[in-house]
Amino acid sequence: MSRRSCLHTFSEGNPMPQFVLVLAVVALVLVVESVLRARNYNGKKHNVIFMGAPGAGKGTQASRLAKDLNIPHLSSGDLLRKAVQQGTPTGDEIKSYIEKGQLAPDDLINKMIAEELSKPNYKDGFILDGYPRTVEQAEFLDDYLDEDNRYITAVVELQVDEEVLVERIAGRRICGNGQCNASYHLKFKPPLVPGTCDLCRRPLIQRADDTEAVLRERIERHEQRIVPLLQHYHHQGTLKEIKGEGPLEEIYDDILLSLGI
């Protein structure tokens, strides 16, 4: 019997429509993919920290890795803003420092991070972005995780030349209409009409901390702060230095390779 005859006989003898079979196959593929993600590709738990200067692409790469490994991505900045907005006890304490123009002390930030990492969904791995920022915070994190038989498996530092960072960030523009907030870039995503939002035709503006002068100050402060932190993780043997320039896909592949995934 020919292959076509076999398929024809199967279709006639099976009341299940072919499109249902297709849906079943797709569902099976999704289940297998979910299992692979749940196993983090190689059965290893990944507790990864992303580091890099403003504009290095930490958030972009961290979010993608978290999605592919099916583990939570914890951005300290997002967590801080959420705590302040919700008016939690820790959030109210942090807000009081912000209103005074001061940085929240390490012990307060550490408390906030520890509270979050104690939740069940972080037990099988996590991606940290924006924390720790000091050696003291790193040492606290080491001790906190050690009490729960966990540890940082890798620290990914995205290395990007300062001039590339300036080009990335200083070229950002947003719509001045607070209800629109569409984003653009003078080089990578320019508006159809220079200086004007494509969606609502309002003028575009540049955030105060996106100007070149402010950005270079932020980069300088970052470099001063990051050196001892990188040394801390270098001594632990967990530091992975990744070139953060070029196509996003290539950068991501380099990250996976460094993590043994």
C-alpha positions in Angstrom: 0.0 0.0 0.0 1.3 3.4 -0.9 2.0 6.1 1.7 -0.8 8.2 0.3 -3.2 5.2 0.6 -2.1 4.6 4.2 -2.8 8.3 5.1 -6.1 8.2 3.3 -7.2 5.0 5.1 -6.1 6.5 8.5 -8.1 9.7 7.8 -11.2 7.7 6.8 -11.0 5.3 9.8 -10.2 7.9 12.4 -13.1 10.2 13.3 -10.7 12.8 14.7 -10.3 15.7 12.2 -6.8 16.3 11.0 -6.7 19.8 12.5 -7.2 18.3 16.0 -4.2 16.0 15.4 -2.2 19.1 14.5 -3.3 20.8 17.7 -2.3 17.8 19.7 1.2 17.8 18.2 1.6 21.5 18.9 0.4 20.9 22.5 3.0 18.1 22.9 5.7 20.4 21.6 4.8 23.1 24.1 4.8 20.6 26.9 8.2 19.3 26.0 9.5 22.9 25.7 8.0 23.7 29.1 9.8 20.7 30.7 13.1 21.7 29.2 12.7 25.2 30.6 11.7 23.9 34.0 14.9 21.9 34.0 16.8 25.0 33.1 18.2 23.3 30.0 20.8 21.3 31.8 19.3 20.4 35.1 21.3 23.1 37.0 19.8 25.8 39.1 20.9 29.2 37.9 21.2 32.2 40.3 22.7 34.8 38.1 23.6 38.5 38.6 23.8 40.9 35.6 26.1 43.9 35.9 27.0 46.7 33.5 27.0 50.5 33.0 23.8 52.4 32.2 22.8 51.5 28.7 24.8 48.2 28.6 21.7 46.2 28.0 21.4 44.4 31.4 17.6 44.5 31.5 17.1 43.3 27.9 19.4 40.3 28.3 18.4 39.4 31.8 14.7 39.4 30.9 15.3 37.1 27.9 17.4 34.7 30.0 14.8 34.6 32.8 12.1 33.7 30.3 14.1 31.0 28.6 15.1 29.4 31.9 11.6 29.9 33.3 12.9 31.6 36.4 12.0 35.1 37.8 13.9 38.2 36.8 14.3 40.5 39.8 15.1 44.1 39.0 16.0 46.0 42.2 14.8 49.3 40.6 11.4 47.9 39.7 11.1 46.3 43.1 12.0 49.6 44.8 9.5 51.6 42.8 6.8 48.9 43.5 7.4 49.0 47.2 7.2 52.8 47.3 4.0 52.8 45.2 2.3 50.2 47.3 3.2 52.0 50.5 4.7 48.9 52.2 6.6 49.5 55.4 10.0 49.1 53.6 8.7 51.2 50.8 7.8 54.0 53.1 11.2 53.9 54.7 12.9 54.1 51.3 10.6 56.9 50.2 11.6 59.0 53.2 15.2 58.8 52.0 14.3 59.6 48.4 12.3 62.7 49.5 15.4 63.9 51.3 17.6 63.4 48.2 19.5 60.6 50.0 20.3 57.0 49.0 18.6 54.3 51.0 21.1 52.6 53.3 22.4 49.1 52.5 20.6 47.4 55.3 17.2 48.7 54.0 17.9 47.6 50.5 19.2 44.2 51.7 16.0 43.7 53.7 13.9 44.4 50.7 15.8 42.0 48.5 15.9 39.3 51.2 12.1 39.5 51.6 11.6 39.0 47.9 14.1 36.2 47.5 12.4 34.3 50.4 9.3 33.7 48.2 8.8 30.2 46.9 9.1 31.1 43.2 12.8 32.1 43.7 13.8 28.7 45.1 14.6 27.1 41.7 16.7 30.0 40.4 16.6 33.7 39.7 18.2 36.5 37.7 19.2 39.6 39.6 19.5 43.0 37.8 20.7 46.1 39.6 21.7 44.4 42.9 24.1 44.2 44.6 25.7 47.6 44.0 28.3 47.5 46.8 30.7 44.9 48.2 28.7 45.1 51.5 25.5 44.2 49.7 27.3 41.4 47.9 28.6 40.0 51.2 25.1 40.2 52.7 23.7 38.3 49.7 26.3 35.6 50.0 25.5 35.1 53.7 21.7 35.2 53.1 21.8 32.6 50.3 24.2 30.4 52.2 21.8 30.1 55.1 19.3 28.6 52.6 21.9 26.4 50.9 21.9 28.6 47.8 24.7 30.5 46.1 25.3 32.8 43.2 26.3 30.6 40.2 27.4 33.3 37.8 27.9 37.1 37.5 27.6 38.4 34.0 29.3 41.7 33.3 28.3 43.3 30.0 31.3 45.4 28.8 30.5 48.3 26.5 32.7 51.1 25.3 31.8 54.5 26.8 31.2 56.1 23.5 28.8 53.4 22.5 26.9 53.9 25.8 26.7 57.6 25.1 25.3 57.0 21.6 22.7 54.6 22.9 21.4 56.7 25.7 22.0 60.3 24.7 20.0 59.6 21.5 16.9 58.6 23.4 13.8 60.8 23.1 10.3 60.4 24.5 6.9 62.0 23.7 6.3 65.0 25.9 2.6 64.0 26.2 2.4 62.2 29.5 -0.5 60.1 28.2 1.5 58.9 25.2 5.1 58.3 26.4 6.1 56.8 23.0 9.9 56.3 22.8 12.3 57.0 20.0 16.0 57.1 19.2 17.7 59.7 17.0 19.7 57.0 15.2 18.1 53.6 15.8 14.4 54.6 15.9 13.9 58.2 14.5 10.5 59.7 14.3 9.0 60.4 10.8 9.2 64.1 11.5 12.2 65.2 13.4 11.4 66.3 17.0 7.7 65.2 16.7 5.9 62.1 18.0 4.5 59.9 15.2 1.5 59.0 17.3 0.1 62.2 18.8 2.2 64.9 17.0 3.4 66.4 20.3 7.1 67.5 20.7 9.7 65.0 21.8 11.8 65.6 24.8 15.0 64.2 26.3 15.0 63.0 29.9 17.3 65.0 32.2 19.4 62.0 33.1 19.8 61.0 29.4 21.9 64.1 28.5 25.5 63.4 27.6 27.0 65.4 30.5 24.8 63.6 33.1 25.4 60.2 31.5 29.2 60.5 31.5 29.0 61.4 35.3 26.8 58.3 35.8 29.3 56.1 33.9 32.2 57.5 35.9 30.4 56.8 39.2 29.6 53.3 38.0 33.2 52.5 37.1 34.4 53.7 40.5 31.8 51.6 42.3 31.9 48.4 40.2 35.7 47.6 40.4 35.7 46.3 44.0 32.4 44.5 43.3 33.9 42.7 40.2 37.0 41.8 42.2 34.7 40.2 44.9 33.1 37.9 42.3 36.3 37.3 40.4 37.9 35.9 43.6 34.8 33.6 43.9 35.3 32.4 40.3 31.8 33.3 39.2 32.6 36.4 37.0 31.8 36.1 33.3 32.9 39.0 31.2 30.8 39.5 28.0 31.3 42.0 25.2 28.0 43.9 25.2 28.4 45.4 21.7 27.0 44.0 18.4 23.8 42.1 17.5 21.7 41.2 20.5 21.5 37.6 19.4 25.2 37.2 19.3 25.6 38.8 22.8 22.9 36.4 24.1 24.6 33.4 22.6 27.9 34.4 24.3 26.0 34.7 27.6 24.5 31.2 27.2 28.0 29.8 26.3 29.5 31.4 29.4 26.8 29.8 31.6 27.3 26.4 30.1 23.8 26.3 28.6 
